[in-house]
Amino acid sequence: MKLTDAENAADGIFFPALEQNMMGAVLINENDEVMFFNPAAEKLWGYKREEVIGNNIDMLIPRDLRPAHPEYIRHNREGGKARVEGMSRELQLEKKDGSKIWTRFALSKVSAEGKVYYLALVRDASVEMAQKEQTRQLIIAVDHLDRPVIVLDPERHIVQCNRAFTEMFGYCMFGYCISEASGMQPDTLLNIPEFPADNRIRLQQLLWKTARDQDEFLLLTRTGEKIWIKASISPVYDVLAHLQNLVMTFSDITEERQIRQLEGNILAAMCSSPPFHEMGEIICRNIESVLNESHVSLFALRNGMPIHWASSSHGAEVQNAQSWSATIRQRDGAPAGILQIKTSSGAETSAFIERVADISQHMAALALEQEKSRQHIEQLIQFDPMTGLPNRNNLHNYLDDLVDKAVSPVVYLIGVDHIQDVIDSLGYAWADQALLEVVNRFRGKLKPDQYLCRIEGTQFVLVSLENDVSNITQIADELRNVVSKPIMIDDKPFPLTLSIGISYDVGKNRDYLLSTAHNAIDYIRKNGGNGWQFFSPAMNEMVKERLVLGAALKEAISNNQLKLVYQPQIFAETGELYGIEALARWHDPQHGHVPPSRFIPLAEEIGEIENIGRWVIAEACRQLAEWRSQNIHIPALSVNLSALHFRSNQLPNQVSDAMHAWGIDGHQLTVEITESMMMEHDTEIFKRIQILRDMGVGLSFLFPPPTRRRNSRLDEQRVTAENLTNSSRPHSRVFI
């Protein structure tokens, strides 16, 4: 091909520069023949320069475009407007091997000396197009996401938003079409209510974060509906760590917030421990506040049967109602209640109702467990765990309530005697079984208006409203009859008895009734138990006096302030002296003369009776020895010993020691025995009596019952003034 001068000039000026260009350069003449093809073009198309120079440009055009290409060039050369001339765009290039690559193509039209030349500059755009395609697909994917997404530039202006964003806030958002939203900042575009007060500030703070973060906000849709959203922001940096964009995603958490609010409100209410029924109503009201047009009911299961627990709007009618029912279960899976929800059809989604029902049944289960724990604690506080009877706290509340109502109850303080025998024989576990048997017998006799409780150990309290004397004594006897038959424990019979202290006084408070009942039972037990005793104010004064008198008696015994007086004993027929009786006397500086009828029982109560008996025996023997030294003949000297003294195994030794110390023979000493002692079936006591008999000591019995007199070896039988006073039996008077 022959080159013109213009071509030579062009060659001299442009070809060296184009030859070194990184972009592929292709120059065609007026005949559409390739006249320049640089190394970069060789690399792009895969053709050698020699294969292309002088050939028609069609060989470089993709095969599917070749049929139309000549007409396109002709139209352009004849003055038609080229679509790509002077522009830069992406075109696919077909290589020699038939493969195709994306390129960035720029076409220039040059006219010189009446001829038209075209220069094409081409570079490989495969990576760019791949990225662009990836971006395009990503944009399509993001646009089809259910979650709203916006892209911000470094100045926090919106550059892109997806379809979900426009749907959440309205396609034409508050008067702004989507195209107009570009360039706006989110805190300006979004409708932010005044409450919560920090709503807008927190959104602005989130927008200007430079690291991933999220927060929750209350916004308004274009219809004015309030929705809670969670907004997350993720900065995008380039390879040089320069901020390029920020991606914000949004999610509607309105239902989640409602669920959280429901749960929070119910848990907060539980912390204040409202009554069980009120707690159920709180649960129902909170469910109804979340589920529009709904009616909620709760039922607790008792022995498998549903019992109405609570409902916030009884009898409420729900139009086109759908019913939801869920079983409330305990931690072990056992059914504890039922939750029923009626909602208007279409008011809420089924999924949301199920979520509300699920969390609500768990809250209801917690409320049931809380009530169960409260009842258990109440049981521990108010009831005895072993017997199930009310305990002392319960008794106090019960008595206080009666007193507040101006009711005067009768209080029976019941002590079970001889439980120690069961403990000694079989142990504490069997003793508990014995007490349970006694309780069961009590329960079998309990009347509807009577109240029974266990206050401690072996002590129980019965409260009755029958307060006339005949009924009080009848109830006391009925209580004692409860244990008239022995308790069978481990196939062994154990005879038990009851000591009962009774207190009744109009208008008295709980503490008075209980303390006086204690005084009464103490009196019974000090006298051997197995009986009942009324309390009276006189008894109370007597108890106080005994405390003071008891202390004085102990001091008198330790300081040897007692004395013996002697009363002669003569035969009624002859007047002959046959003995002298030694009688203990006590004169206290403060209390004056204290008769034996007072200080002897007191000594028995405070544990000093044996000391008095030992002193009486020793002093009597001393006096006999003194009279003997003065040649005063005394046939015998009688001393009166308490029945309690005979329970001491030291009694025979004490008598023997005193006799030996003063040289007294046994026939000179007589010991008087009381009726109460002879009534006891105690072989040890009779052994001690026999030892005294073997020592030659005489025995005198004070008014014995005929059945016991026949079985006792007695030297004399005596009737005292006290016997005469207390005797009410006709045959006794005849005997006297």
Order of alpha helices (4+ residues) and beta strands (2+ residues): alpha-alpha-beta-beta-alpha-alpha-alpha-beta-beta-beta-alpha-beta-beta-alpha-alpha-alpha-alpha-beta-beta-beta-alpha-alpha-beta-beta-beta-beta-alpha-alpha-beta-alpha-alpha-beta-beta-alpha-beta-beta-beta-alpha-beta-alpha-beta-beta-beta-alpha-alpha-beta-alpha-beta-alpha-alpha-beta-alpha-beta-alpha-alpha
